[in-house]
Amino acid sequence: MKNFILYLFLLITLCSYAQNKRTTKSGEVTFEASVPSFEEVKATNKDVTCILNVDTGEIAALALMKGFHFKVALMEEHFNENYMESTKFPKGIFKGKIENFKITDLSESPMKYTINGTLEVHGKQKEITTTAYIKNYSGKIEIQNTFTVNTDDFDIKIPSVISKKVAKQVNVECLFKL
């Protein structure tokens, strides 16, 4: 009987703990480093993992570099082999906190929040602050945000031959439905 009560207590504890986190493995991250008058440099990864602790507002996301897909296969190859060195640095990671986040404040109308955290790409870390629009839609928490990163901050080298065709300021858009 004691073991049964212990197992029941552990099960209840684990269930209540699990309810405090929302996750997705199908988040979407798109980046664009296009320059006017040249070919579009844009890729999307639709297999990004994101976890949100609804009690604390802590958020983390992980994107595999080889999960980014371009319209042009050769761009994807250069991205993985030359720029991101995806074999050596296989993932991008963000860990942060949504300021003043309360799940009870969310509605179907997006609310503006500030997210502070650390982005790790290409083996380098950078503190970033971004604005996100968050809503509770059909029982899911939807987070949308955009931010800009500089390739130099992450030691990503763009060869001089194509430096005029690829922007150093990269626009990043994220969409997570948790």
N, C-alpha and C positions, 0 to 999 in steps of 0.2 A: 504494500500500500504506500509506503514511504517513497519507493521508486516511482510509482505512478504519479504521485503528487509532484515530485521533483521534475519528472518529464513534462507534466502539464504546465508547471511554472515556467520551465525553459521554453516550451513551445509558445506560450503566451508572450513571454519576453521577446523572443525572436520575431514573432508576428508583429508586435507593436513597433519594434525597431525597424523592420522592413517597410512599414507603412510611412515612415518619415522620409523615405528617399524615393524619388521618381527618376526613372532612367529611360533611355532610348539607345538603340544600337543603329538607328536609321536617321540620325541627324544629318543635316546638310550644310556643308561649308563650301563656299565658292570664292575664288580669288581672281582678281583681274589686275594685270600689269601691262595693259595695252597702252600704246602711244598713238595719238592721232596720225592718220595717213599710212599706218602700217598694219600688218596682219594682227587680228585679235589674239591676245595672250590671256586666255581665260580657261579655268579648269574647275570642276566640281567633284566633290567627294560626298556620296550619299550614304556612306556607311560609318558615320562618325558616332562614337559613343559619348553620351553625356549623362552625368549624374548630378542631381540637385537634392540637397538636404533641405527639406521644406521647413524644418525647425530653425536652422541656423542661417540659411541663405547661402551656404557654401556650395560652390559649383565646380565641376571638373569636366573637361572634355578631352578626348583622345582621337586623333585622326592619323591613320596610316598614310604616309606620303605616297605610296604606290596606289592608293585608292583614288587619287586625283586623276580625272580623265579629261583630256583635251579633244577638240574637234580634229586636230591633226596629230596622227600617231607619232610623227617625228618630234613634235614639241614635247610630247609626253616622255619620250625616250631621253631627250636632252634634259628635261626637268629632273628626271630621276637619276640619271647618270652624272651629269655635269654640274647642275646647280644645287640640288638638294642632297646629292650623294645618299640616296635613299637606302642603300645597303648599309652604310655606316651610321646614318641617322634616320631610322625607319619611321619615326613618329613625331608628331607635333602634339604638345600637351599644354593645356591651359588649366590652371588652378586659381580659383579666386573666391570672391564673396560678393553677393548682391546686397548692396547697402539698404538698410531699412526694409528688408523683405519680410512680408507677412502673407502667408497663403490666404488668410481670411480676407485680405484686402482686394484680392484679385476678382475680376469680373470678366464678362465677354468683351469689354472695351479694353484695349491695350493701355497699360499704365507704364509710365517712364521710370526707369530705375538706373542707377549707376552701378557698374560692376568694376571692381578693382581686383587685379590679380597678376599672375606671372605667366607669360607665354614662353614656352621653350620650343625652339625650332632650330634645326641644324646644329644642335649641341650648345646653343647659346640661349640665355634667359634674358627677358626684358619685362620690366614692370609696365603694365598698360592699364588704362582706365577707359572704359567705353560706356556708351549709353545703350540700354536695351529696352525693348518694349515687350512687356509680359502680360499675358492674359490667361484666363481659365476658360477654355473653350471645349464644350462637350466632355467635360471631365478630364481634359488633358491640359497641362500647363504648356503654353506655347511661348517660346523665347525667340525674339528676333533682334539681331544687332549687327552693326557694321563698325568697322574700325580700319585704320590704315597702319601698315607697318613699313619700315624702311629696310631694304635688303642689307644695307651696311650694318644695321644693328644685329643681324644674325650671321654676319660674315659670309653672306652668299655672294659669290663672285659672278659678275656678268661680263663675259668677254667683250673687249673693246670693239670687236667686229660687229657685234649686234647691240651694243649698249644704247644706240639711238632708237632701237626697235622694242626695247623692253624697259618699262618704267621701274625706277628704284622705289617709288612709293606704290605699294601694293594695297589695293582695296580688298577687304575681306568681309564677306557677308555670311552670317550664321542663322540657321533656322533649326530649332529643336522643339519637338513635340513630345513631352514627357508624360 
